[in-house]
Amino acid sequence: NELSSGTRLNSLSDDPAAIERSLALRSELRNVEQFHKNISDGIGWLELSEATLNEMEALFVQVRGLAVQGATSTFNADQRNAIADQVDQLLEHVQSLSESRYRGRYIFAGTQTADVPYVPKRDNGVITEVSPRGKADGTIEREISDGIVMQVNIPGSELFEGDVNAFSILIELRDALRDNAVERARDTLDGLAQMRERISSVRGLIGARVNRMEITRNVLDRISVEMTTILSEDEDVDLTSTIVNLQQEQDVFQAALASGNIVVPQSLMDFI
């Protein structure tokens, strides 16, 4: 049985203490496996969020540069209108980024991941307002180790809304440039800078969470290896020793059969 199964624990009576340890270790290994899955899902979610925010941060840096140009008194109305066209396209891109999804779930929708978090209102195809569909808040968490829970999402309410609204500031700048209103365009500079700083701060938070998850995953890897080694010591058979023991038992058995034949000789009459 040991040779065919590869384990010396084939029934409870083989080694009750070792079986108890084995069951406990296997339960812990299943927990570690689930923690690994949670960490992989969390890191995937956070890395997509970070990549999206990286693109958004670069976008707001670009927009602020356009705002500085548009607020320059040397530019004329036609030039500002051309800049407004660029800002409008960047607004469309921010709207698209707000709908980013990870495995089919909207990452900035808070806990309502099945629904688009923000809905644009349009006039002749041009965005005039962007409103949240519901409440883009709430946290999504993953347990990465015993008693350790990490938030893996960035609610849109913390990123796109607030004192400075990511959509409104872009709409305000675009419309100011369309109206050739230099002062209104200049007034958006502080808001654009605040948006860029907010995005940068959130990216730093994401980086810290990913680092902690990576460290936890490395610790779990070491724990898994140690548990597997202990489990192997309890369960796995020593093939060489087991083969020798089996051969000895077979030799004893064959010798017993041979002795029986000698002590009780049989003839053809015994079978009649």
Protein Blocks (a to p, Z undefined) as FASTA:
>chain_A
ZZmnopablbfklommlmmmmmmmmmmmmmmmmmmmmmmmmmmmmmmmmmmmmmmmmmmm
mmmmmmmmmmpmkbcfklmmmmmmmmmmmmmmmmmmmmgceehiafklojmlmbcfbdcd
deehiafbdcdfblcedjddddfbghiacdfbdcfklmmgcjbdfklmmmmmmmmmmnop
aklmmmmmmmmmmmmmmmmmmmmmmmmmmmmmmmmmmmmmmmmmmmmmmmmmmmpccfkl
mmmmmmmmmmmmmmmmmmmmmmmccdfklmZZ
